[in-house]
Amino acid sequence: DQQVKQNSPSLSVQEGRISILNCDYTNSMFDYFLWYKKYPAEGPTFLISISSIKDKNEDGRFTVFLNKSAKHLSLHIVPSQPGDSAVYFCAAIYGGSQGNLIFGKGTKLSVKP
Amino acid sequence: GAGVSQSPSNKVTEKGKDVELRCDPISGHTALYWYRQSLGQGLEFLIYFQGNSAPDKSGLPSDRFSAERTGGSVSTLTIQRTQQEDSAVYLCASSLNRGSVGETQYFGPGTRLLVL
């Protein structure tokens, strides 16, 4: 049973507009969430994270929102740029674990010029 | 090197053969993880090494999979008697230390394994 779910396999957005990528989780023990970005033939690269004690974290064009009651988080990219086109993975971790990340299946974002 | 490196980048093998995948973590990183990504799936945790401690093998899918880490640095993931369902991208990641939750893991480019 998937603990981290990204229900949209793909998303297409116009350059300059906002991209919103969604992620849902089932394990209430998760206390840290991360977003990774992956280009083809490359490994995932860390993008932004949020602790479960916060509801928002912002880094430049990227903002992650966490709604613990709904077990939902989202990544906002604004303004979107063609270079943002990649697969975005949502990942979660809980403090009692060995540190391994639990990933969603990813959402492929296409930003069109 | 500056990042995590993995070799080979691609591997095609016949069903039943053994394969070895190598990972060179970032120098000084004590934590090392192996994940795999099957087609259409997210990354699946396989095994974790932290310093000289016994590895966490809880994610290994079968006893055909094993991994070792020599000298606290380079790691090798071995798959014996490969099966077609082993076809996936195998990713290695390292982090500085498992001192805090959510510490950034840095990934290598992966090894694409195809079992015919």
Interface residues (C-beta under 8 A of the other chain):
Chain A: Q2 V4 Q6 D31 Y32 F33 L34 Y36 A41 E42 G43 P44 T45 F46 S49 S51 F89 A91 I93 Y94 G95 Q98 G99 N100 L101 I102 F103 G104 K105 G106
Chain B: V4 A31 Y33 Y35 G40 Q41 G42 L43 E44 F45 Y48 Q50 D56 S58 G59 L91 A93 S95 R98 V101 G102 E103 T104 Q105 Y106 F107 G108 P109 G110
